[in-house]
Amino acid sequence: MAVKFWRRPSAGRSAIHAKNGLVASSQPLASSVGIQMLKAGGNACDAVIAMAAVLNVVEPFSTGIGGDAFALLHVPGENRPIGINGSGFSPRKLSYNALVSENNLSEIPLTGILPITVPGAVSAWGIIHEKFGLLPWEEVLNPAIDYANSGFPVSPLIAQVWNELVPKLKLHEGASRTYLIDEERAPRPGEIFTQEKLGTTFQKLAKHGYEFFYKGDLANRTIKFLQGEGSVISISDLNDFSAEWTKPISKVIYDHQLWEHGPNGQGLVTLQILAIAEELDIARYPLNSAEYLHFLIEAKKLAFSDASAYIADPDSMTVKVSDLLSNRYAHTRASQINPRKALNTLPYTLDMGEDTVYLTAIDKEGFAISFINSLYYGFGSGIVDPITGIAFQNRGAGFTLKKGHPNQYEPHKRPYHTIIPAMITSPSTNQLLHSFGVMGGHHQPIGQSQVFLNLVLHGMDPQDAINCPRFHHEQNSNLVAFEEPILLQVKAQLRGMAHNVRDSVGMNFGGGQIISVSENGSYMGGSDPRKDGQAQGY
């Protein structure tokens, strides 16, 4: 077992302990609503959906009903988690040739109408609630309606990020009308911000059900708006959409079974990183020592080169997930790593949005959900319907225009997706040990990998595992960034191994939440101080 040389500072967050239920999200207002649902007789499903809806209001640049969602659900008595793929398709009427030639494109733009795909989040919320929810749908959405109509005080961090996105919002009239005060500025810290149009939309969803987003008057309004902006998304694209129940993928790493959502998500990358790290016997080295970090960085490079080549809509993939997760392949990849010198990296063909929310909940029955909801980049595409208040994602930017690539932008296809919920169970008893995730675009697999090792190898509680300093590697530039507590001599050693090292702080390192189940059945929770997050229990 590796020796820890990092300890939580004396002035820092500590883990939350609770017996009857626990939630964690990136905003305290959302976490409070999750606990409210549990105390009202709801379960983890009700809590997560209520929190996700509130986050659309109080962290609107990161998430919303115009985006996508993925989830893993641990149902007591079942021998494996179940998954939800709530990611939307590209339009059926999309023409690759027209897209490229008419718009003179060499890559998919990050803003505007072209990267908008069918929003899948509401369907994911709805089918989870249909199968597992205990509280009425209206009751679950009411807190979001209240915050949208009555307003909420904007936190300093949210105000800062919002302000950075003002130039993007000013590019589109609907966006500036909806999300800027006097169509000019972002709300300031402590200022009360209301979203009556979005509140009305949530009221309609509460009254008519989640399918109203895809088949009712709201769907008709969405298509009228998007087509007016130049989209080829049609009413049939919305009418026919449904999130899907899926079978998560997994691998046993250091005697713990790690579960991820499969492609078109990038959970496969986390499993590959950790499989390579175990093959290299990373447990021999102290946490965040030069050798430990070197092997993780190199494993990340190789896993992401595979992701760039292979991950796509499952119907378009040319390799089997099982082959990429085999012990033989992990051994092959590990053998390509020089223990004393950094590899050059293959270019990564995808852009790196990181505006996402991760949230998780567990109830007194042990039912748990690991959930992630996203617009991809800040305010997604930057296209906002001023009538409904919906900001539309830019997930189409997750495709490539490279012809013949499995992730090529084509009609009725799901793009490569960055958002990945995770769970850890006991491989012998199937008991849930941890529900966790780390938002942050392409940081998510390496962020998850570091948190997994903190929990499993280094015995940290959930808050310490989140607090612990992280690194982030950028595939295209081959830069590796470290948070300040990582020792200067370690960085110097890594430079000596030909790593391109720089320092950085903030959201480059994502933001995570963890719920852990103790041996006595009680719960522990942690939430990332890099964001406004909060774990709450009762």
PyMOL commands that set and color helices and strands:
alter all, ss='L'
color gray80, all
select helices_A, chain A and resi 28-39+44-58+96-103+121-132+137-150+156-164+166-169+173-179+196-208+212-215+217-228+235-239+267-279+282-284+290-310+314-316+321-324+327-334+395-398+441-456+462-467+488-496+507-509
alter helices_A, ss='H'
color red, helices_A
select strands_A, chain A and resi 16-18+22-25+68-74+82-86+152-153+192-193+244-246+249-253+256-260+355-362+368-376+383-384+391-392+422-425+432-439+471-473+479-482+500-503+511-517+523-527+534-537
alter strands_A, ss='S'
color yellow, strands_A
deselect
rebuild
show_as cartoon
